[in-house]
Amino acid sequence: MEIEQRLNEVLVKLFRLVNSIEEQAVKTEEYKNITTNDMHVIEAIGIGSPKNMTAVAKRLGVTTGTLTIAVNGLVKRGFVERVRSEEDRRVVLVSLSEKGKEVFAHHQKFHEEMIEAVVSRLDEGEKGVLEKALKNLNDFFSEKSGKRLR
């Protein structure tokens, strides 16, 4: 089997596994009402200062309308807080509630464990090659989607 075929098989399996495992990692008894999509919105909002809806939507590569629907559900369940900007009342700012920050930290821990499991078995040269390969893969998907996600 050629390397290209083996890489294709590994990538297809990897994407399926990552989606499945990430969903399982997020859904604990405490956070059973969180979807993977919800987690991506929480991750995009982050734990820093409040962000405007347009910036979060851009980061996710979705419309503000799509983001509004997701944020409405997260606000209702107590993960996100929404306020109007003091400088410009037309601007809606979103931030994570304490409950949202907890689920963010829980998810962040999953990502840290995943990266540690991968890089712990690589030397510095291999880490650099992996980084370059993943950047190339990201560029490919960004070009295909017409979106440059951060």
Residue pairs with C-beta under 8 A, 6 or more apart in sequence:
11 137
19 36
22 36
22 39
22 110
23 35
23 36
25 107
25 110
26 34
26 35
26 36
26 39
26 103
26 106
26 107
26 110
27 34
28 106
31 103
31 106
33 77
34 42
34 79
34 103
37 70
38 70
38 73
38 74
38 79
39 103
39 107
40 60
41 56
41 60
41 67
41 70
41 71
41 74
41 80
42 74
42 79
42 80
42 96
42 100
42 103
42 104
42 107
43 104
43 107
44 56
44 59
44 60
45 51
45 56
45 80
45 94
45 95
45 96
45 100
46 96
46 104
47 96
47 101
47 104
49 95
50 83
50 93
50 94
50 95
51 93
51 94
51 95
52 85
52 91
52 92
52 93
52 94
53 64
53 67
53 68
53 71
53 91
53 92
53 93
53 94
54 64
56 67
56 94
57 63
57 64
57 66
57 67
59 149
59 150
60 67
60 149
61 145
61 147
61 149
71 80
71 82
71 94
74 80
74 100
75 81
75 82
78 97
78 99
78 100
79 96
79 97
79 99
79 100
79 103
80 94
80 95
80 96
80 97
80 100
81 94
81 95
81 96
81 97
81 100
82 92
82 93
82 94
83 92
83 93
83 95
84 90
84 91
84 92
84 93
85 91
85 92
85 93
96 104
118 130
119 127
119 130
122 130
142 148
142 149
